[in-house]
Amino acid sequence: NQSFLFVSGVADKKCSTVNYVNRRICALQSSSINISSQYSHPDNKQPKFKVWYKIKREEKQEAEKLTEAERRVEFSDNKNHHNLTIKQLKKNDSAEYIFRVQTNDEEEKEFDYPGVTLVVTDLEVKFNPSPVVTEGDRVTLTCRTICPLTHNTNYIWFLNGRPLTLTENQNKHLVLHPVSSQHAGNYSCSVKTNQNKKSTEKTLTVQRISRSAPVAAGVAAVLLVIILLSVFCWIRNKRTSCQSPRVEPSENMEQLNPVPEDEQDQDPVDHYYSTVYFSENHNDPPYSNIQHHQLQEQQHTPYAVVHLRSN
């Protein structure tokens, strides 16, 4: 509780005091609220007027004097305690409310001292982590407001319009774990003091786990392994074929058909004319005795057999 001094409109400039029970109030839309103040006046003079003002500083509006002409507004006074009651709260009732004690007819014009801030809020269901979950997951539902309600507020949860019976004390958080298909539906919430004012329904969707999902995952894993092994074998075979020794042409034919060692030192002329025949018949043409098969061998050993005739 805090006390604030303000100067009244009297000529002697003596002060009056006002003490507010609560400086900040959070209330639900369509509910009722009491704003209480405790006051004192100078020289034990009875105040002539006790007035409540409504002002919206952030919108730079002029102070509005409240009267009981509006049926939603009521005043009550008891031993220096003055209460303001507002029924069927609306969003537009969110404002700052200031109480003044006046000892004359002059209306208060200065509102430098703060009053009571009233915030009117709705209820809203919020899902965490998501309104779409899978069986077995954990989901938390919160009955959310834009300002904190009193700590002793009791909440009621509804599923498809029917109140839920919970084993634990009901509060602004509802935990479903593990969540199942039976938890799917439309959720709303309210407070116990005003059950008629419910939040807007929000839908929780619970997806079932597909039995074919693990099988499909296993098949995909096997196919992936087969593909990787095939690629590995292809790369390995390609590398092996590239590294195989090529058949190089021999520097000489002796590597393929080696010449015997006893012939390597002989004169090359002997190799060409290994057998010579002298013929006495002058009519024989040169090389007439060369055999047909010997001519075929000339491709490998030139002039293997040569016949010479004498004159």
C-alpha positions in Angstrom: 0.0 0.0 0.0 1.2 3.5 -0.8 0.0 6.9 0.2 0.0 10.0 -2.0 -0.5 13.6 -1.0 -2.3 16.0 -3.2 -3.3 19.7 -2.7 -7.0 20.3 -2.5 -8.8 23.3 -3.9 -9.0 25.1 -0.5 -7.4 28.5 0.0 -5.2 27.5 2.9 -3.5 24.9 0.7 -3.7 22.2 3.4 -3.3 18.7 2.1 -5.5 15.6 2.0 -4.1 12.0 1.7 -5.2 9.1 -0.4 -4.0 5.5 0.0 -4.9 2.8 -2.6 -5.2 -0.8 -1.5 -3.9 -2.1 -4.8 -1.9 0.0 -7.3 -2.4 -2.4 -10.2 -5.4 -4.7 -10.9 -5.8 -7.4 -13.6 -9.4 -8.5 -14.2 -11.2 -10.7 -16.7 -13.6 -9.3 -19.2 -17.3 -9.5 -18.2 -16.3 -9.8 -14.5 -16.7 -7.3 -11.7 -13.9 -5.4 -9.8 -13.6 -3.3 -6.7 -11.1 -0.5 -6.4 -10.5 0.6 -2.8 -9.0 3.8 -1.4 -8.5 5.2 2.1 -8.5 8.9 2.5 -8.1 11.7 5.1 -9.1 15.4 4.9 -7.6 18.5 6.5 -8.7 20.0 9.9 -11.2 17.2 10.3 -13.5 18.9 7.9 -15.9 16.7 6.1 -15.3 16.6 2.4 -18.0 17.9 0.2 -17.3 15.7 -2.8 -15.7 12.3 -3.3 -14.9 11.8 -6.9 -13.4 9.1 -9.1 -11.7 10.0 -12.4 -10.8 7.8 -15.3 -7.9 8.7 -17.4 -5.9 7.1 -20.3 -2.5 8.8 -20.2 -1.0 6.8 -23.1 -3.8 8.1 -25.3 -3.5 11.6 -23.9 -7.2 11.8 -23.1 -8.7 14.2 -20.6 -9.8 12.8 -17.2 -13.4 11.5 -17.2 -15.5 12.0 -14.1 -17.3 8.8 -13.2 -20.9 8.9 -12.0 -23.5 6.2 -11.0 -25.6 7.3 -14.0 -24.0 4.4 -15.8 -25.4 1.2 -14.2 -22.1 -0.6 -14.3 -20.6 1.9 -11.9 -21.3 2.0 -8.1 -19.7 3.9 -5.1 -19.6 2.9 -1.5 -18.2 4.8 1.5 -17.4 3.5 5.0 -15.2 5.2 7.6 -12.8 7.0 5.3 -12.8 4.1 2.9 -14.2 4.8 -0.5 -14.8 2.0 -3.1 -15.4 2.0 -6.8 -17.2 -1.0 -8.3 -17.3 -1.6 -12.0 -19.5 -4.5 -13.3 -19.4 -6.4 -16.6 -15.9 -5.1 -17.4 -15.1 -4.3 -21.0 -11.8 -3.9 -22.8 -12.4 -0.1 -22.9 -12.4 -0.1 -19.0 -8.6 -0.6 -19.1 -7.4 2.8 -17.7 -6.0 4.6 -14.7 -8.5 5.5 -11.9 -7.8 8.3 -9.5 -9.7 9.3 -6.3 -10.1 12.9 -5.1 -11.5 14.4 -1.9 -13.0 17.9 -2.5 -14.0 20.3 0.2 -15.5 22.9 -2.1 -17.2 23.1 -5.5 -14.0 23.5 -7.4 -13.4 20.5 -9.5 -9.9 19.0 -9.4 -7.9 19.8 -12.6 -4.5 18.4 -11.8 -3.7 14.7 -12.0 0.0 14.6 -11.4 -0.2 11.8 -8.8 -0.8 8.3 -10.0 -3.9 6.2 -9.2 -4.9 2.6 -9.8 -4.1 1.0 -13.1 -6.8 -1.5 -14.3 -6.1 -3.9 -17.1 -9.0 -5.9 -18.5 -8.0 -9.2 -20.2 -9.4 -12.2 -22.0 -8.5 -15.9 -21.6 -6.7 -17.7 -24.3 -5.5 -21.3 -24.7 -1.9 -21.7 -25.8 -0.2 -25.0 -26.9 3.4 -25.8 -26.3 5.2 -26.9 -28.4 2.4 -27.1 -31.0 -1.3 -27.7 -31.5 -0.3 -30.7 -33.7 1.5 -33.5 -31.9 2.3 -37.2 -32.3 1.2 -40.0 -29.9 3.6 -40.3 -27.0 4.7 -36.7 -27.1 4.4 -34.1 -24.3 2.2 -31.1 -24.7 1.4 -28.3 -22.2 -1.8 -26.2 -22.4 -1.7 -22.7 -20.8 -4.7 -20.6 -19.9 -3.1 -17.3 -20.9 -3.9 -13.7 -20.0 -2.2 -10.4 -21.0 -1.7 -9.6 -17.3 -1.2 -11.8 -14.2 -4.3 -12.7 -12.3 -4.2 -13.2 -8.5 -2.2 -16.2 -7.3 -5.2 -17.9 -5.7 -7.1 -18.0 -9.0 -8.6 -21.4 -9.7 -8.9 -22.5 -13.3 -11.3 -25.0 -15.0 -10.4 -26.8 -18.2 -12.9 -28.0 -20.8 -12.6 -30.6 -23.5 -15.3 -30.4 -26.2 -17.4 -28.2 -23.9 -17.3 -30.6 -20.9 -15.3 -29.9 -17.8 -12.3 -32.1 -17.2 -12.0 -34.0 -13.9 -8.3 -33.9 -12.9 -6.7 -35.7 -10.0 -4.3 -32.8 -9.3 -5.2 -29.2 -8.4 -6.2 -27.4 -11.5 -4.2 -24.3 -12.5 -3.4 -22.3 -15.5 -1.2 -25.1 -16.9 -2.5 -28.5 -18.1 0.1 -31.1 -19.0 -0.7 -34.1 -21.2 2.1 -36.7 -21.2 2.1 -39.1 -22.9 -0.5 -37.7 -25.2 -2.8 -40.1 -27.0 -5.6 -40.0 -29.5 -8.1 -39.7 -26.7 -6.7 -36.2 -25.9 -7.5 -34.8 -29.3 -10.3 -32.3 -29.4 -11.3 -28.7 -28.6 -10.0 -27.1 -25.4 -11.1 -24.0 -23.5 -10.6 -22.7 -20.0 -12.2 -20.4 -17.5 -11.8 -19.3 -13.8 -13.8 -20.8 -11.0 -15.2 -17.4 -10.0 -16.6 -16.8 -13.5 -17.3 -20.1 -15.2 -19.6 -18.5 -17.7 -16.7 -16.6 -19.3 -14.7 -19.2 -21.2 -11.9 -18.7 -23.6 -12.2 -19.3 -27.3 -11.8 -23.1 -28.1 -8.6 -24.2 -29.6 -8.1 -27.6 -31.3 -5.5 -30.1 -30.4 -4.6 -32.6 -33.1 -2.9 -35.9 -32.2 -1.3 -37.8 -35.1 -1.0 -41.6 -34.9 2.3 -43.3 -35.4 2.3 -45.3 -38.7 3.3 -48.9 -38.3 4.7 -49.0 -41.7 7.1 -46.2 -41.0 9.8 -48.4 -39.3 9.6 -50.9 -42.1 9.9 -48.2 -44.8 12.9 -46.8 -42.9 14.6 -50.2 -42.8 14.1 -50.8 -46.5 15.4 -47.4 -47.3 18.5 -48.1 -45.1 19.2 -51.4 -46.9 18.9 -49.8 -50.3 21.2 -47.1 -49.3 23.8 -49.6 -48.2 23.5 -51.5 -51.5 24.0 -48.4 -53.5 27.0 -47.4 -51.5 28.6 -50.8 -51.9 27.9 -50.8 -55.7 29.5 -47.4 -56.1 32.5 -48.5 -54.0 33.1 -51.7 -56.1 32.7 -49.8 -59.3 35.4 -47.3 -58.3 37.7 -50.0 -57.1 37.4 -52.0 -60.3 38.1 -48.9 -62.3 41.2 -48.1 -60.4 42.5 -51.7 -60.7 42.0 -51.7 -64.5 43.8 -48.4 -64.8 46.8 -49.7 -62.8 47.2 -53.1 -64.8 50.6 -53.3 -66.7 50.3 -52.8 -70.4 52.1 -55.1 -72.9 55.1 -53.1 -74.1 56.5 -53.8 -77.5 59.8 -55.7 -77.1 63.0 -53.9 -78.0 63.9 -56.7 -80.3 62.5 -60.0 -81.4 65.1 -61.8 -79.5 63.0 -61.3 -76.3 60.2 -63.3 -77.9 62.3 -65.7 -80.0 65.8 -65.8 -78.4 68.7 -66.9 -80.5 70.7 -69.8 -79.1 73.9 -68.7 -77.5 76.2 -70.8 -79.8 74.8 -68.9 -82.8 75.0 -65.4 -81.4 78.8 -65.1 -82.1 78.6 -66.4 -85.7 79.1 -64.1 -88.7 75.8 -62.7 -90.1 76.8 -63.8 -93.6 76.6 -67.4 -92.5 73.2 -66.8 -91.3 72.1 -65.7 -94.8 74.0 -68.4 -96.8 74.0 -71.4 -94.6 74.1 -74.0 -97.6 75.7 -73.5 -101.0 75.5 -75.9 -104.0 77.6 -75.7 -107.2 75.8 -77.1 -110.2 77.7 -78.3 -113.3 74.6 -78.0 -115.5 75.0 -74.7 -117.2 71.5 -74.7 -118.4 70.1 -74.6 -114.9 68.8 -71.1 -114.2 70.1 -69.4 -111.2 68.4 -70.4 -108.0 66.4 -73.1 -109.8 67.0 -75.6 -107.0 65.6 -73.5 -104.3 62.7 -75.5 -102.8 59.3 -74.1 -102.5 59.2 -74.5 -98.8 62.6 -72.8 -98.6 61.1 -69.8 -100.4 58.5 -69.6 -97.8 61.1 -69.6 -95.1 62.8 -66.6 -96.7 60.4 -64.4 -95.0 62.1 -65.4 -91.8 65.7 -66.4 -93.0 66.6 -64.8 -96.4 68.5 -67.1 -98.8 68.5 -70.1 -96.6 69.7 -72.3 -99.6 71.4 -70.9 -102.7 72.6 -73.0 -105.8 75.4 -71.5 -107.9 76.3 -72.9 -111.3 79.7 -72.9 -112.8 80.6 -72.0 -116.3 
